[in-house]
Amino acid sequence: MKYRIEGMDCASCIGKIETALKRMPGVSDVKLNFATETLELSLAPDAPTQASDIEKTIKSLGFGISANTGQQTVSAIDIDSDNQMAPQDKRWWQTQKGKQVVGLGILMGSAYALSLLFPAYGIWVFAIAVIVGVFPFARKALALAKTGSLFSIETLMSVAVLGALIIGEAEEAAAVVFLFSIGELFESIAADRARAGIRALASLVPKTAILLDTQGGQRDVPAASLQVNDLVLVRPGDRVSADGSIVQGASSLDDSPVTGESVPVAKTMGDNVFAGSINIDGVLQVRVEKTAADNTIAKIIELVEQAQASKAPTARFIEKFSRYYTPAVMAIAALIIIVPPLAMGGDWGTWLYRGLALLLIACPCALVLSTPAAIASGLAVGARRGLLIKGGSALETIGKVKTVAFDKTGTLTEGKPRVTDIVAFTQEYLSSQDQGLQSQDSQDQGSQGQDEVLALFASVETGSSHPLAEAIVSHAEAAKIVIPVASKASATAGKAVHATIAGRALAIGSPVYAADEASISAEQQAQIEALQNEGKTVSVLFDEQSREVLGLVALRDELRDDAHEGVAQLKAMGVRSVMLTGDNRLTAQALASNLDVEWEAELLPEDKLRLLNEMKNNSKIAMVGDGINDAPALATADVGIAMGGGTDVAIETADIALLKSRVTDMAHLIALSRATMTNIHQNVIFALGLKGVFLITTVFGITGLWIAVLADAGATVLVTLNALRLLRFKGAPPLVTAPKVVK
C-alpha cells in the first residue's frame, strides 16, 4: 500500500508515524520517505487492521494522508480533490500551519487588547487564549502517547505551557504557544524548500509531446501517454519528451539537465537522446524507446528518492541518541523542579518555572534534523551535477576514503581502442596483389605500403565483432581505403582470424600466436616490442602459406581527456590512486607512468578482490569501474562507483553513478561528501551548543519560557538554513599550478 503524507516537517515526524504503524496488527515493512512525503507498507490480508484504520491513526497524529495510485493522487480525506491545491503551490498563509499561526496571532492580539481594557480579567483572558491555542498540540501529544511516542515535542510543550498556566504565568504561556506555532511553520517552509530539488527534476520533462502518425499528421498528446516505438517531433527550442533514438534530422542538444554536461552535443540519425534535453537548432524525429515511467529523468528521481529515504550512519546514531535524550531531559527537569525546594529550601514556583523552561529548551527537533537536512541537500546538489548517490551512507563514506582504485578500460581510458601505428614490412608481396588494394590518396611508396597493409587488415577483420577489429575497420573507412572482398573467413577462438584474399590465405593474430605460425625476423620483433613498450596492443598480419609477416597494426585505448587532472586533484586532496587492470603489464605500465599512479596488471576478477580486501585493511577504499564487468569489485569496496553514462547496469551495481563519465568527478564527489559531513558537524554544534547555553541561563533564572521556545525554533531554522547552503556547492577546488620560471 502506498500513501502520500502531508505535514512532515522534520525527520522526527517519521519516527512518530513509524512507531504508531508498527503497533498496529498486520502492518509490516513500513517505509517512510521524509523528502518525498511518501509512505509504503504491507498489510496482511487477514489482519484486523483495515486501510481506514491506518488513515484514521495518521490523521489523529496531525498529518494529512492520501492514497498514492501512481500517476494520480486520490484524496483519502473527505474533500473535493478538484478544489484541492497542491501543497507546494500554496502560500505559507494558505497552509494549515500558516492558518494556525494567523489565527493564534489574532487570538493573542485580542487577548492582549482585552487585558489592557479589563486589567482585572487579563489573566483569565490569556488563560482562555492559551487553552484554545494549546488544544491542538495537547490533542496531538495525547494521540502520540497512545501510539507509543510518549516523549514527543508536543508533550514537552503542552506540559510546559499548562504548567506555566498553573503557576500564573498566563502571558508567557501564550507567548510560548504562539512562538512554538511560528517555529513549526518555519520548519514546514524549510522542509518544502528541501523537497524542491525533486520537483525541479520532475519539471525537466515536458508535459506534452508532438506525436506523428503513420500519415505524417501531428497532434499534441500528454508526454506520459507515449508508448515504445511512437514517433515524436522535437522542434528547435523544445525539450525532448521521451528517451529514444533519432530517426530523422540532426541537431545540437543541451544534455545538461540530465548529465550536467554544459557543452551541447551534436547528434544525428541513430544517436540516443534523453527526456528533458533541450533541442537547440534542428528539427528531429525521435522514436520512443522508453515510457515516461522508465526514462532517464524518472530513474534519476527514483534514485534520489531512494537515497533520501535511506539513513546515513550519523543520522541513525543521532536518532537512537534522541530516543534516550528526551526522557533523560524530562527526568533532569523533574529533578530541577523537586531537588532545590526540598534540599535547599528553594521556592517551588521559581524552580517549577525553570524546570518547565528546560523542557522547552531540550526539544530534540534541531538535533534530529541536523543530519537528514544536510544529507538531503548533498544528494540533491550531487544529482544536479550528474553524481547519482544511492544513499546517505555512500555520501558519508566516500569522503573518508584514502585510496581510489580505478579500473583501466572505460574508466581512466575511453574504452575505445584506436589505431595508432601501421607498419608495412614487404613491398614485393603487396605489389603483386590486385590493384584494387591501392589507395587513391597514396602519394609515396611508404604511405602506399601502409594503406595496402591497412586494407588487408580491414578485409580480414570485416565481420568480426571484436573491439580491435571494429577499430581497424573504422580506421580504414575513415581513411577512405578501398577494402577488398575476403572469402573463407574463420576464427581461432582467442588467437587469430583468417580469410582468403586474392587467392592467398591470410591471418591476423597476436605476436605470440604469430611467432608460432610465421617467421618473425629480429628487426620485426624489435618493432613489435617497441610498440608494446608504449602500451599499445599489436596485431600481426601474415601469409599462412609462405609464413611471411606482411605488417603490423598497433592500437591503444587512449586516456580520457581529464584523466591527468582528475588524478592530480585526488592527490592534492590526500587521496591515493591505484590502477587495477586485466590488461598486459607493458600497456598498464605505460599508462600508469603517464598518469603517475600505482598499478597492478594482468589481474583476474579474483585477483582484484584479493587486492581490494588487502587495501581495505588499512583504510577506506573506493572502486571505480564501468559497472558491468567490475561488479564483484564494486560490491567488495567500501564504496562502488560506476563510470558510464547512467546505464541501468551501472546504476544498479554501484553505490554511486557518475553520469558525465569524467575522472574529475571523483574529486567533486569526495569534496561534496566532506562538505556535507562538515555541514552535519556544524549543525550538531549549533543544535547542542545553543541548547547548552540557554540551559545554563535558564537554570540560573536569566532566561524564561519564551526565550526557551525561541532558542528551540531558532536552532531548528538555523540548522535547516545551514543545510541549504550545500545547494551552492561549486565542486572541488581547482588545481593550483606553479608559475613558470622564465630564464
N, C-alpha and C positions, 0 to 999 in steps of 0.2 A: 504494500500500500504506500502511495506517495502523496505527500501533502506539501502545501506552502504555508509557512508560519510567518505571521507578521508581528512585529513588536519586539524582536530580539535585538537588544541594544548593546550587549556585551557578551563575552564568552561564558559568563556565569549563568546566563539565561539557558544555555544548552544543558548545563548540569541540572537545573531545576526541572526542565521538561523530561530529560532522560530518567531522572530519579522517579518522577511521577509515573512514567510509562512502564518502567521495569517492574513496578509494584503491581501492575495490572495483569491478571492471569491470562495466559495465552499470547502475550505480546513478547516478541523477541527481535533480535537483530536491529535494534534501534540505532539509526544513523542520522545525526543532525549536522547540517552544514550552516554555520553562522553566516558565512559570506554570501551564500545564495538563498538563505532563508528556506531551505528545503528539509523535509523530514521523510525518511524511508523506514519502514518497519515491516515485520512479518506478523500476521495474526492467524493463529491456529483455527482451522475451520470449525472445530467443535468447542472452541473456547467460550466461556460465559461472557467474555468481553465482546461488545459489539462496536462497530465503527462509530456509532453515535456516542458511545461511552468515551471513546478516545477524544472526539471533538469536544464533548462536554468538559472533560478533565482539562484539556489545554485551554479552553476558553475561561474556565474557572481560575486559571493561573494568570489571567490577564493578557493572553496572547490571542491574536486572530488566527484562524485556521481555514484553509480551503483545500479541496481535493485537487491534486495535480494530475491532469489527464494527458500530459504531454504537450501538444501544441496549444491547448487552451487550458485555462484555469477556471474550474467551475466552483462558484462560491458555495461554501457549506454553511454560511451564515444566512439567516433568513432576510436577505435584502435583494433588491433588484440589481443584478450584476450589470445590466446595461447602463445603470446610473452610477456605477462604482468607478471611481477614479483610481488609476494605478497609484500605489503608494509613492513611487518615485516621481510622479507628476504633481503631487500635492505640495503646496507651500507649507512652511512649518506650522502656521496657524490653522491649517486645514486638517492636520493630523490629530489623532485622538489625544496625544500628549500635548500638542500645541493648544488645543481647545481647553485642556485641563489647566494649563498654565494661565491662559487668558481668564478662564472662569475663576481660578484661585486669586488672580490678581485683582479682579473686580470685587470678589468677596472680601479679601483682606483690606482693600482700599475702603470699601464700605464700612467694615468694622472699625477701621481707624477713624473715619469721619464721625461715625456714631459715638465712638468713645470720647471724641472731643466735644460733641454736643451734649452727651449724657455721661460725664465722668464717673458718676457713681455706679453706672452699669457697664463701664468699659470692659472690666474683666469678664463679665458674662457674655458680652457681645463677641469678644475674642474667643471665648471658650466655645461658643456655638460655631464660629468660623473654623476653629481648629478641628472640632469633631466632624464637621461636614467635609473639611479638606483631607483629614487623615483616614476617613472611612474607606475609600477605595484601596489605600495601601494596607490598612488593617485587614480588610476582607481578603486581599491577595496573600498577606502573610499567613492568615488562618488556613487558606487553601493550600499553600505551600507546606505548612506544618502537617496538614492531614496527608499530603502525598509524599512526605519523607524529608522535605527540606526545612528543617526546624530553624536552622541558624541562617536565615536569609537576610539580605539588606533591608527588606521591607519589615521584617520582625524587629531588627535593631532600631530602625527609625520609628516604628509605631510605639515600641516600648519607651524610647527616649521622649517622644512627643507627649504621650499620655502621662509619663512620669513628671514632665515639666508642668503639665496642666494641673496635676495633683498638688504640686508644691507651690502653685500660684504664679508660675511664670507663663501666663497665657500668651502674652505678646511675643515672647521668644519662641514659644511653641508654634505660633502662627508663622513666624519668620522661617522656622525650620521646615515646615510643610511647604511653604512657597519656594524656598531655595532648593529643597530636595526635588521638587517638580521641575524647576528650571534645569537642574543638573541632569535629570532623566531626559529632558528634551534635548540638551546638548549632546548627550550620549547617542540619542536617536539620530540626530543630524550627522554626527561624526561617523556613525555606523553606515549611514546611507552613502556618505562620501567614499568610504572604504569599498563599498559594493559597486561604485560607479565604474570601476575598471572592467568588470564582466559585461555590464550593459554596453560599454563602449565597444567591446569586441563584437557583441551581437549586432550592433548597429552598422558594422562594416559591410554586411551583406545586404544588398538592395532588397526592398520588399516586393518589387515586381520585376518581370523579365519579358523580353520580346520574343515570343515563340514563333518559329517559322513552320508552316505546314508543308505538306508534300507538293502543293501547287505554288509555293512561294509566297503565300499570304502571310501577313503579320498580325499578331494580336497580343495585347498585354495580358499577362497571367500572373498570379502570385508566384514568387520565386520558390516558395515552399511546395508548390504543386508540381514542379518539374520532375520528370522521371528519366531514368537512364536511357540514353540514345535519342532524347529530344534534341532538336536543333534550335539554338537561340542566336539572336543577333545582338552584337555588342558594338555600339556606336562610339565614336571618339568622345571622351569625357565621361562615358558610362562606367559604372563598376561591373565587373564580371559577376553574373548572377549564380554561377554554379561551377564546381570543379569539372574540367573537361579538357578536350583537345581541339586545336584549331583545325577546321576542315577547309576553310577558305579565308584568304586575306593574310596580311602581315601588319604588324604594328609594334610599337614600344609599349611595354606595360610596366606600371609602377607597382611592384610587389611589396612595397614597404609595409602596408597594413598587415601582411601575412608573415613575411620573412624578416622584416626590419631592414632589408637591403635598400639603401637610399637611391642607388643609381638605377634608372629604368632599364629593363631588359628587353632586347629586340627578340621578337618571337614570330614564327611563321608557321606554315602548314605542318601539322604533325606534332607541334610543341604543346606541352601541357600548360594550362592556366589554372589559377586559383580563384575561388569565390572571394570577392572582396577586393581583388586587384583592380587598378584603375587603368582603363584603356586610354592611351594618350593621343595617338594620331591616325590610326587606321580603322577601317570597318572590318569586323571579324564575324565569321560564323563559327560557333563553337558547339561541338557535340557533347552533351551532358554525360559524364561518366560516374558521378556520384550524386545521390539525392541530398536534399538540404540537411537531413539528419546525419549524413556521413561525410560532409565536405570538410575541408581543412579547418575552416573557422570553427565549425561545430566541434571538431575534435580538440582544437586548442581550448575552447571554452570548457569542454568536459574535463580536460586535463587540469585546467586551472581550478575548476570546482572541486575535483577530487583532491587536488593538492591542498586547497584551503580547508578541506574537511579533515585532513589528517593533522595530527598534532605533533609538533616538534618535541624533542625530549625535554627542553626547558619548559615548554608550556605544560607538559604532563606533570613535571615536578612542581610547578607553581600551583596548578590546580589541586594536586594532592596536599601541598602545604596549606592551601587556603581552607581545606576541609577541617584541619586541626586548628588553624589560626583563629577562625571566627569563634568557635566555642571557648577557646582559650581566652580570647579577649573578653567575652562575656563573663567568664569566671573572674578575670582580673578586675573588671568593672564592679562586679559584686563585692569583691574584697575591698575595693576603694570606698564603696558605699558603707560597708559594715565595719571594717577594722578601725579607721580613725575615730569614729564616735565611741566604739566600745573600748579600745585600747588607750586612746589619747584624750578622750573626753571632747572630741570634736562635735560640731553642730551637725545634726542629722540632715537638715535641709541643704546645707552647703555641700556636704560630701555626696548626697544623693544627686545634686545638680551636676557635680563634677563627674560622677560615675556615668550619668546619662550622656554627658558630652563626650566622654571617652567611647561610648558605644558608637556614636556617630562618626567619630574620627577613625575608628578601626574598621569601617566598612571596607571589604576587600575588592571592590569593583575595579579600582585603578590597577591594583596588583594583578588581578586575574586577566585584565585586558592588556597588560603591558606586552606580553609575548605574541598572542594571536594578531594584534593590530599591526605589529611590525612585520610579522611573517606574511600577512595578507598583502601589505604594501610591497614587500620584497618580491613575492610571487607575481604580483600584477606588473611591476616595472620590468621584471625578467621576461614575462610573456610579451611585453611591448617591444623588447629588444631582440626577440627571437630566441630567448633562453627559456625553454619549457621545463619547469622543475616540478617533479611529481609530488612533492610534499615538503612540509616544514622540516622533517628530519634530514632530507637531502640538502635543503638550503642551509641548514645549520652545520652539517658535517663538512660540506665542500670547502668551507672557509678554514677548516682545521687541517686540511691535507698538507703534507710536506713533500710528497712525491706524486707526480703525474706520469703515468705510464701510457705512452702513445703507441697504438698500432701504426704501422708504416703506411700500408696501401689504403688509399681512400681517406686517410686521416691527416698525416703530415704531407702526403702526396695527393695529387689529383685523382689517383685511381684509374688513370687512363694512360697506358703506355704510348709513347711517341717514338717514331723513327728518328734517330739522331745521326747515324753514320751508315753509309753504303760503301762497301769495298768490292771492286771487281778485280779478280785475280788473273783471268786469262782472256785475251782478246781474240785469239785464234778460234776458240770454240764458238764464241759469240758471233763472230763474223760469218761463220759457216751456217748460222741458223737463218730462218726465214726473215726476210727484210721487214716483215710486219712487226718484228720486235723493236725496230728502230723508233726512237722518239723524234717527233717532228721538230722539237725545240733544241736538239743537241747541237752544240756549236764546236766542241773539240773532242778529241779522242777520249780524254779522261771522263768527261761528263757523259759521253755516249756509252762508255762501258758501264757506268753506274746506272744509267737509265735502263739499259738492257738487263742488267742483273736485277734491278727492281721489278722490271716487267716479268721476269721469270719467277721471282719470289711471289709476286701478286698472283700469277697464274696458278702456281702450285697451291697457294693458300686460299684461293677462291672457294667459297662454300664452307670453309671451316668457321666455327663459332668461337674459337679461342680468341681471347682479347689481343694477343700478339698478332694473330693472323688478321684480325679485323683492322688493327692499327697499320699493318703493312699495306693492305688493300686500299684503305682510306688514303694513305700517303701517296700511293701510286695514282689514284684517281685525282687527288688534289694537284699533282704534278702534271696531269694530262698525259700520262703514259698510256700507250696502247697495250692492253693486256691480252696476250694470245690465249686461244681456247685450249684448255687442258682436257685430257681424257684419262680414263682408268684411275681416277682419284681414289685414294685409300689412306688409312692412317694406322700407324703402330701406336697403340694407346700409351700415352705418356712419353713417347720417344720421338716420333717423326711423322711427317705427312709425305705422301708420294703421289706423283702424277706423271703422265706421259705428255711431252710437248714436242711437236715436230718429229715424232718417232723416237725420241730419246727419253729414257726413264730417269726422272729427277727426284730428288728427295731433299727435304729441309728438316734438320734436326739440331739438337744441342751440340756443343763442341765435344762433349763426352761420347755421344752416340756417333758423331761423325768421325771421331778418332778410331772407332772400331770398324766403320764401314767404308772409309775413304782414306786417301793418302794426304795427310796434312804435313806440309813442309815446316821446317823450323821457323822460317820467316812468317809463314801464315800463323803458326802457333803464337809467335811473339805478338802479332797484331791482335789476335783473339784475347790474349792475356792483358794487353794494354787497354783494350776496350772494357774488359771485365773489371780492371782495377779502377776504372772511372765510375763503377757502379752500374754498368749497363748490361743488359741481357743480350747475348749474342746468339743469332741463328745462322747455321751454316748451310749453304746450297751446294750440292754435289751431284755428279753424274753417277748413278748406281752401277752402270756398266763399266765405265773407264775408271771409276773411283777418283775422278778428278774433282777438286774443290773449285767451284766457279766464283763464289763470292760470299760476302758476309753482310748481314744487316744487324745493326746494334739498336736496341730500344731501351728506353728508360722511362720510368714513371716519375715525372718531374715534381719537385716540391711545390706545394701551394705558394701563391704569391706572398701570403702573410705568415708563412711558417717561421721565418727568421725572427720577425717582430714578435710573434706570439711566444716563442721560446724565450726570447730576451726579456719580455715583460714578466714571465713567470720567474725567471732568475732574479730579476730586480725585486720581486716580491718575496724572495727567500724560498721559492718552491723549486725542487729538483725535477728535471725532466729526464725520462728514460724511454728509449725507443725499443719496442719488442716486436720482432717480425719473424715470419717463417721463411723469408727470402734468404738468398745466399749471403755469406759473410762479406764478400767483396762489395756487393751492392749496399748492404747495410752500413759498412764502414765508410764508404764514400759519402753517403747521405748524412750520416751522423757527424762526420768530420765537418761537413759543410754547415751543419746546424750547431755544432759544439755541444752535443748531448751524449750521455752514456747510451750504450746499445747492447742488445743481445740478439743474435740472429740464428737462423735455421731451427726455429722453435716449433715443436708440435703443440697442439692445444693444451696437452697435459703439462708441457714444459712451462707455458705461460702461467698456468695455475700455480705450479710449484714456485716460480719466481715471485708471483704476487703474494702468495702466502708468506714467503720469507720476508718480503719487504713490509708486509702488514705487521710483523712482529715488532718493528722499530717505530713505525709512525702510521698515521692515517694515509691511505693511498687512493687515488682516483685512477680509473682506467678509461681511456678514450678510444673508441673503436667505431666501426661502421654500423654496429647494432645488429648485424646478421651473423657473420661467421665468428664474431668475437663474443657471442652470447655467454659462454661459460666464464670468460674472463671478466665481463661486465658484471656478472652476478657475484663473482668472488670478491671483487674490490669493495672497499668501504662505500664508494660512490661510482656507479657505472654511468658513463656519458657517451651518448651516441652522436656521431657526426653524420649527417646525411639527409638534409632536405626534409626532415619531418616525415619520413616514411612510416607506414604502420608498424613495421617490424622494429624500427629504431625506437619509436615511442613506447612500444610495449616492452622492449627488452631492458632498456636502461632506466636509471633514476632520473636522468636529465637528457633532453634532446636539444642540440644546437641547430636550429633551423637554417641559419645562414652558412653553416659548414665552414666556419672560419676558426683558425687556430687561435687568433687573438681573443675570441670569445671566452676561452678558458680563463684568461686573466680577468676579463669583465665579470665572469661568474664568481670567481674567488673573491674579487673586490666587493661584489654585491653581497655575498654571504658575510664577509667581515663587517661591512657597513650595517647589515641587518642585525648582527649579534651586538655590535656597539650600540645600536639603537635600543635593543632589548635591555642591555645593561643600564643605559641611561634611564629607560622607563622604570625599571625596578628601583633605581636610586631615587627617582622623582617620587614614586608611589610610597616607598617606605620612608624616605627622608622627610617628606612633607608631613606625613602622619606622625613621625617621631618627634618633630619639632612641636607640633600642636598638641601632641600627647603630653609632653612635659609642661607646656604653658597652661594646659587645661588642669592638670593635677595641682599646679600651684596657683590656680584661680586667676590666671592672667587673661585667658580667653574663655568664651562661653559657647552656648549651644549653636548660635547662628554662625559663628566663625568655624565651628566644627563641621557643619554642613558645607560651608563654603570651601573648606580645605578638602573635603572629600570630593565634591563636584569639581573643584579646581584641579585636583590631581588627575581625575579621570579625563577631563578635557585636555590637560597638558600632555598626558601620555598619548592620547589619540592624535593630537596635532603633531607631536614629535614623530609618531609613526608615519604620518602622512608626508613628512619631509623626505622620506625614502623615495617617493614618487618623482623627485627631482634628481635621482641618481644619474650621473653622467658617464659612468664606466670607470675602468681602471685608469690611473694617471698615466699620461703619455711618457714614453721613454725620454730621458734627458741625455742627449748626445753631447759628448765632449767637443769643445770648439777646436777647429783645425788650426794647427800651428803653422804659420807662414814663415818659411825660412828666407 
